[in-house]
Amino acid sequence: MTGAASGLGLATAQKLIAQGAKVVLVDMNQELGQKVAAELGAHAAFVQADITSEAEFSTAIQKACEMGALRAV
């Protein structure tokens, strides 16, 4: 989930986790992203990334694949 440290991205991640999904939180704000991931629990992982960077976004996709079957990008 991009922009997941706050706002709409965070709200969407919360909703998905509440429904049993595992979510990779992607944001450029490392401090806030790590805090949010800790608050959301075991079904959330944080990756600091700028989604305009293919290399950084690839790291987020790799993390998602480590968490289980990838359902959406």
C-alpha positions as CSV (number, residue, x, y, z in Angstrom):
1,M,0.0,0.0,0.0
2,T,1.7,3.2,-1.1
3,G,1.5,6.3,1.0
4,A,0.6,4.0,3.9
5,A,2.1,6.0,6.7
6,S,-0.9,8.4,6.8
7,G,-4.2,9.4,5.2
8,L,-6.0,7.3,2.7
9,G,-3.1,4.8,2.3
10,L,-3.2,4.2,6.1
11,A,-7.0,3.9,6.2
12,T,-6.9,1.4,3.3
13,A,-4.2,-0.7,5.0
14,Q,-6.2,-0.7,8.3
15,K,-9.3,-1.9,6.5
16,L,-7.4,-4.6,4.6
17,I,-5.7,-5.9,7.8
18,A,-9.1,-5.9,9.6
19,Q,-10.3,-8.2,6.9
20,G,-7.4,-10.6,7.4
21,A,-4.9,-9.4,4.7
22,K,-1.2,-9.0,5.1
23,V,-0.1,-5.6,3.9
24,V,3.2,-4.0,2.9
25,L,3.2,-0.4,3.9
26,V,5.3,1.7,1.5
27,D,6.1,5.3,2.3
28,M,9.1,7.7,2.1
29,N,8.7,8.6,5.8
30,Q,10.7,5.9,7.5
31,E,10.0,6.9,11.1
32,L,6.3,7.2,10.7
33,G,6.1,4.1,8.5
34,Q,7.8,1.9,11.1
35,K,5.6,3.3,13.9
36,V,2.5,2.6,11.9
37,A,3.6,-0.9,11.0
38,A,4.3,-1.7,14.7
39,E,0.9,-0.4,15.7
40,L,-0.8,-2.5,13.0
41,G,0.9,-5.7,14.2
42,A,2.1,-8.9,12.6
43,H,0.1,-8.5,9.3
44,A,1.9,-5.3,8.4
45,A,5.5,-4.7,7.2
46,F,7.1,-1.5,6.3
47,V,9.4,-0.7,3.4
48,Q,10.7,2.8,2.9
49,A,10.6,3.5,-0.8
50,D,10.0,6.2,-3.4
51,I,7.6,4.5,-5.9
52,T,9.0,6.5,-8.7
53,S,12.2,4.5,-8.3
54,E,11.9,1.1,-9.9
55,A,14.7,-0.4,-7.7
56,E,13.0,0.9,-4.5
57,F,9.6,-0.3,-5.5
58,S,11.0,-3.7,-6.4
59,T,12.1,-4.0,-2.8
60,A,8.5,-3.5,-1.7
61,I,7.3,-6.1,-4.1
62,Q,9.9,-8.6,-2.9
63,K,8.8,-8.0,0.7
64,A,5.2,-8.6,-0.3
65,C,6.2,-11.9,-1.9
66,E,8.0,-13.0,1.3
67,M,4.7,-12.4,3.2
68,G,2.7,-14.8,1.0
69,A,0.9,-14.9,-2.3
70,L,0.8,-11.5,-4.0
71,R,-2.8,-10.6,-4.6
72,A,-2.6,-7.0,-5.8
73,V,0.0,-4.5,-6.9
